[in-house]
Amino acid sequence: MTEDPSADRTVGFVGLGAMGAHMAARLIDAGYDLAIFDTRAEAVAPHVARGARACDSAGAVADAADTVLVSLPTPDVVRAVAGELATGDAIEAFVDLSTTGPEVAAEVAAALSAAGVACLDAPVSGGVAGAQAGTLTIMAAGDEALFQSLRPLLETLGRNVVLVGAQPGQGQLAKVLNNLLSASAIAITGEALALGVHGGLSARTLLDVFNSSSGRNTASADKFPRHVLPRTFGAGFRLELMDKDVQLCLAEARRQQVPMALGSAVGELWARAAASAAAGADCTEIVRMLEHDAGVVVGDE
């Protein structure tokens, strides 16, 4: 008989935002006793109604659970929360599902390790839909024995759970590289369609051509037909976060002294879009800036 990994085990979760809320819900569905914290009471309440235990701080979560997962928006928030968790009485393992960049992940892991807490750097990809469906890709880095012990927990959240490296920070490197590629695909597809529309071509027809040819990419195949042409702009990942991830990738390239000429150009586009976009804008709304530059609208006729 296979032992239920959720049996008699309290797991902590801090950060119940767009991604974290769905991941926490999946852990509840899987039978884990969940201790949770978020600064917003309205984010906590639905999980408490389903059986989770509300804590009044991140530190209180670390007093209640031996393994604490976090899904947080920025490196500074991760640093602050990790500092609170380090003082917990029960915590033994910290799993960071956020995107913080390699430097911060290594720094946080070193501080927690000094406090006797093992760390798994485990950023995710797949968006809100993937978090809800449990189909995320999880790019983990850290001690292999720790990874294997936490694998059943992670497989509740993701379909593709991969140990990419032994050092915290290497998971972050894989994640920001992935997001640089995604950001590049969105930007170049937007530029190509803007030029095509300016030249009198149909955006829908162009996408059909691209997607049956060598120009196919994740943006042309999914984001543009589903979210740009219908003008819904609802891919589920904020533009400001995409810009953050691109800039984290470029910062790591500078730290390692590896030139990224194309990546730098992509970073400039996303920084300009982030500076001009409305608060909370979806990442696909970078197209609005590209449309403005070209004097066209990339939509269905």
C-alpha positions as CSV (number, residue, x, y, z in Angstrom):
1,M,0.0,0.0,0.0
2,T,1.4,3.4,-1.0
3,E,1.8,5.8,1.9
4,D,-0.3,9.0,1.4
5,P,2.3,11.8,1.5
6,S,-0.3,14.2,2.8
7,A,-1.2,12.1,5.8
8,D,-0.7,13.8,9.2
9,R,1.4,16.5,7.7
10,T,1.1,20.3,8.1
11,V,2.4,22.3,5.1
12,G,2.7,26.1,5.2
13,F,1.8,28.5,2.3
14,V,2.6,32.2,2.2
15,G,1.3,34.4,-0.6
16,L,-2.2,33.7,-2.0
17,G,-2.1,35.9,-5.1
18,A,-3.1,34.9,-8.7
19,M,-0.8,31.9,-8.7
20,G,-0.6,31.1,-5.0
21,A,-4.3,30.9,-4.4
22,H,-4.7,28.1,-7.0
23,M,-1.6,26.2,-5.7
24,A,-2.9,26.4,-2.1
25,A,-6.3,25.2,-3.3
26,R,-4.7,22.2,-4.9
27,L,-2.8,21.3,-1.7
28,I,-6.1,21.4,0.2
29,D,-7.7,19.2,-2.4
30,A,-4.9,16.7,-2.0
31,G,-5.6,16.4,1.7
32,Y,-2.7,18.4,3.1
33,D,-3.3,20.2,6.5
34,L,-2.5,23.7,5.3
35,A,-1.4,26.7,7.4
36,I,-1.6,29.9,5.4
37,F,-0.8,33.6,5.5
38,D,-1.4,36.5,3.1
39,T,-1.5,40.2,3.9
40,R,-5.0,40.4,2.4
41,A,-7.8,38.9,4.6
42,E,-10.0,38.4,1.5
43,A,-7.4,36.1,0.0
44,V,-7.2,33.9,3.1
45,A,-10.9,33.5,3.8
46,P,-11.9,31.2,0.9
47,H,-9.1,28.7,1.9
48,V,-10.1,28.8,5.6
49,A,-13.7,28.0,4.5
50,R,-12.3,24.9,2.8
51,G,-10.3,23.7,5.9
52,A,-7.0,25.7,5.9
53,R,-5.7,27.3,9.1
54,A,-5.2,31.0,9.0
55,C,-2.0,32.4,10.6
56,D,-1.5,36.0,11.6
57,S,2.0,36.2,10.1
58,A,4.5,34.4,8.0
59,G,6.4,33.6,11.2
60,A,3.3,31.9,12.6
61,V,3.2,29.7,9.5
62,A,6.8,28.7,10.2
63,D,5.7,27.8,13.8
64,A,3.0,25.5,12.5
65,A,4.6,23.7,9.5
66,D,7.8,21.9,8.8
67,T,7.7,22.7,5.1
68,V,6.7,26.2,4.0
69,L,6.1,27.2,0.4
70,V,5.9,30.8,-0.7
71,S,4.6,32.4,-3.9
72,L,5.4,36.1,-3.7
73,P,5.6,39.0,-6.2
74,T,9.1,40.6,-5.8
75,P,12.6,39.8,-4.6
76,D,12.3,42.3,-1.7
77,V,9.1,40.6,-0.5
78,V,10.7,37.2,-0.6
79,R,13.7,38.5,1.4
80,A,11.4,39.9,4.0
81,V,9.2,36.8,4.3
82,A,12.2,34.5,4.4
83,G,13.6,36.6,7.3
84,E,10.3,36.0,9.2
85,L,10.2,32.3,8.4
86,A,13.8,31.8,9.7
87,T,12.6,32.4,13.3
88,G,9.9,29.7,13.1
89,D,9.9,26.9,15.6
90,A,8.7,24.1,13.2
91,I,10.1,25.0,9.8
92,E,12.7,22.6,8.4
93,A,12.3,23.3,4.6
94,F,11.6,26.4,2.6
95,V,10.3,26.1,-1.0
96,D,10.3,29.3,-3.1
97,L,7.9,29.2,-6.0
98,S,8.4,32.9,-6.7
99,T,10.6,34.4,-9.4
100,T,13.4,36.4,-7.6
101,G,16.4,35.9,-9.8
102,P,19.5,33.8,-9.0
103,E,21.3,36.3,-6.7
104,V,18.4,36.7,-4.3
105,A,17.7,33.0,-4.3
106,A,21.3,32.2,-3.3
107,E,21.3,35.0,-0.7
108,V,18.0,33.8,0.9
109,A,19.1,30.2,0.8
110,A,22.4,31.1,2.6
111,A,20.5,33.0,5.3
112,L,18.0,30.3,5.9
113,S,20.7,27.6,5.9
114,A,22.5,29.4,8.6
115,A,19.2,29.2,10.6
116,G,19.0,25.5,10.0
117,V,16.4,25.6,7.2
118,A,16.9,23.7,4.0
119,C,16.0,25.5,0.8
120,L,14.6,24.5,-2.5
121,D,14.6,27.1,-5.2
122,A,11.6,26.1,-7.3
123,P,10.1,28.8,-9.6
124,V,7.2,27.7,-11.8
125,S,5.9,28.3,-15.3
126,G,2.5,27.8,-16.8
127,G,0.5,30.8,-15.7
128,V,-2.7,31.0,-13.7
129,A,-4.3,28.3,-15.8
130,G,-1.5,25.9,-15.1
131,A,-1.6,26.7,-11.4
132,Q,-5.4,25.9,-11.4
133,A,-5.0,22.7,-13.4
134,G,-1.9,21.5,-11.6
135,T,0.0,21.4,-14.9
136,L,2.9,23.8,-14.0
137,T,6.5,23.2,-14.9
138,I,8.6,23.4,-11.7
139,M,12.3,24.2,-12.1
140,A,13.8,23.1,-8.9
141,A,17.4,23.6,-7.6
142,G,18.9,22.4,-4.4
143,D,19.9,19.2,-2.6
144,E,18.7,16.1,-4.5
145,A,17.6,14.3,-1.3
146,L,15.5,17.3,-0.3
147,F,14.1,17.5,-3.8
148,Q,13.1,13.8,-3.8
149,S,11.5,14.1,-0.3
150,L,9.4,17.1,-1.5
151,R,8.6,15.7,-5.0
152,P,5.2,14.3,-4.1
153,L,4.2,17.7,-2.7
154,L,5.5,19.5,-5.8
155,E,3.7,17.0,-8.1
156,T,0.5,18.1,-6.6
157,L,1.2,21.5,-8.2
158,G,3.0,20.6,-11.4
159,R,3.0,18.0,-14.2
160,N,6.7,18.6,-15.1
161,V,8.8,18.7,-11.9
162,V,12.5,18.9,-12.8
163,L,15.7,19.2,-10.7
164,V,17.7,21.6,-12.9
165,G,20.7,22.0,-10.6
166,A,22.2,21.5,-7.1
167,Q,22.5,25.1,-6.1
168,P,19.7,27.5,-5.1
169,G,19.6,30.1,-7.8
170,Q,19.9,27.7,-10.6
171,G,16.2,27.2,-10.7
172,Q,15.8,30.9,-10.9
173,L,18.3,31.1,-13.8
174,A,16.2,28.5,-15.7
175,K,13.0,30.4,-15.0
176,V,14.2,33.9,-16.1
177,L,15.8,32.4,-19.2
178,N,12.4,30.8,-20.0
179,N,10.7,34.1,-19.5
180,L,13.2,36.0,-21.6
181,L,12.3,33.6,-24.5
182,S,8.6,34.1,-23.8
183,A,8.9,37.9,-23.7
184,S,10.9,37.8,-26.9
185,A,8.3,35.8,-28.7
186,I,5.5,38.2,-27.6
187,A,7.5,41.3,-28.6
188,I,8.7,40.0,-32.0
189,T,5.3,38.6,-32.9
190,G,3.7,41.9,-32.1
191,E,6.2,43.8,-34.2
192,A,5.8,41.4,-37.1
193,L,2.0,41.6,-37.1
194,A,2.1,45.4,-36.7
195,L,4.2,45.7,-39.8
196,G,2.1,43.2,-41.7
197,V,-1.2,45.0,-40.8
198,H,0.5,48.4,-41.8
199,G,1.3,46.8,-45.1
200,G,-2.4,45.8,-45.7
201,L,-2.2,42.1,-44.5
202,S,-4.7,40.4,-42.2
203,A,-3.4,39.7,-38.7
204,R,-5.5,36.5,-38.6
205,T,-4.2,35.3,-41.9
206,L,-0.6,36.1,-40.9
207,L,-1.0,34.1,-37.7
208,D,-2.3,31.1,-39.7
209,V,0.7,31.4,-42.0
210,F,3.2,31.7,-39.2
211,N,1.7,28.8,-37.3
212,S,2.0,26.5,-40.3
213,S,5.5,27.7,-41.0
214,S,8.9,28.2,-39.3
215,G,7.8,31.4,-37.5
216,R,5.5,29.5,-35.1
217,N,6.1,30.3,-31.4
218,T,4.2,30.3,-28.2
219,A,2.9,33.8,-28.8
220,S,1.8,33.3,-32.3
221,A,0.2,29.9,-31.5
222,D,-1.6,30.8,-28.2
223,K,-1.4,34.4,-26.9
224,F,-2.1,36.3,-30.0
225,P,-5.1,34.3,-31.3
226,R,-6.6,33.9,-27.8
227,H,-5.9,37.3,-26.2
228,V,-4.7,39.9,-28.7
229,L,-6.8,39.5,-31.9
230,P,-10.1,39.3,-29.8
231,R,-8.8,42.3,-27.8
232,T,-9.3,40.5,-24.4
233,F,-5.7,40.8,-23.2
234,G,-6.1,38.2,-20.6
235,A,-3.2,35.8,-20.8
236,G,-3.0,35.9,-17.0
237,F,0.5,37.3,-16.3
238,R,1.0,40.9,-15.5
239,L,3.2,43.0,-17.9
240,E,5.1,44.5,-14.9
241,L,6.1,41.0,-13.8
242,M,7.2,40.0,-17.3
243,D,9.4,43.1,-17.3
244,K,10.7,42.3,-13.9
245,D,11.7,38.8,-15.0
246,V,13.4,40.0,-18.2
247,Q,15.4,42.6,-16.2
248,L,16.4,39.9,-13.7
249,C,17.7,37.8,-16.5
250,L,19.7,40.7,-18.0
251,A,21.1,41.5,-14.5
252,E,22.3,37.9,-14.2
253,A,23.9,38.1,-17.7
254,R,25.8,41.3,-16.6
255,R,26.8,39.6,-13.3
256,Q,28.2,36.7,-15.3
257,Q,29.6,39.0,-18.0
258,V,27.8,37.2,-20.7
259,P,26.7,39.6,-23.5
260,M,23.0,39.4,-24.6
261,A,22.6,41.9,-27.4
262,L,19.1,40.7,-28.5
263,G,18.0,40.1,-24.9
264,S,19.0,43.7,-24.1
265,A,16.9,45.0,-27.0
266,V,13.9,43.0,-25.7
267,G,14.5,44.3,-22.2
268,E,14.4,47.9,-23.5
269,L,11.0,47.2,-25.2
270,W,9.5,45.7,-22.0
271,A,10.8,48.5,-19.8
272,R,9.2,51.1,-22.1
273,A,6.0,49.1,-22.1
274,A,6.0,48.8,-18.3
275,A,6.5,52.5,-17.9
276,S,3.5,53.4,-20.1
277,A,1.0,50.6,-19.3
278,A,-1.9,50.9,-16.9
279,A,-1.5,49.3,-13.5
280,G,-2.2,45.6,-13.6
281,A,-2.0,45.4,-17.4
282,D,-1.7,41.9,-18.9
283,C,1.6,41.0,-20.5
284,T,-0.1,40.8,-23.9
285,E,-0.8,44.6,-23.7
286,I,2.8,45.4,-24.8
287,V,1.1,45.1,-28.2
288,R,-0.8,48.3,-27.5
289,M,2.6,50.2,-27.5
290,L,3.7,48.4,-30.7
291,E,0.4,49.3,-32.3
292,H,0.8,52.9,-31.3
293,D,4.3,53.0,-32.8
294,A,3.0,51.6,-36.1
295,G,-0.3,53.5,-36.2
296,V,-2.3,50.3,-36.6
297,V,-4.5,47.9,-34.6
298,V,-3.6,44.2,-34.6
299,G,-7.1,42.6,-34.3
300,D,-9.7,40.6,-36.2
301,E,-11.3,42.6,-38.9
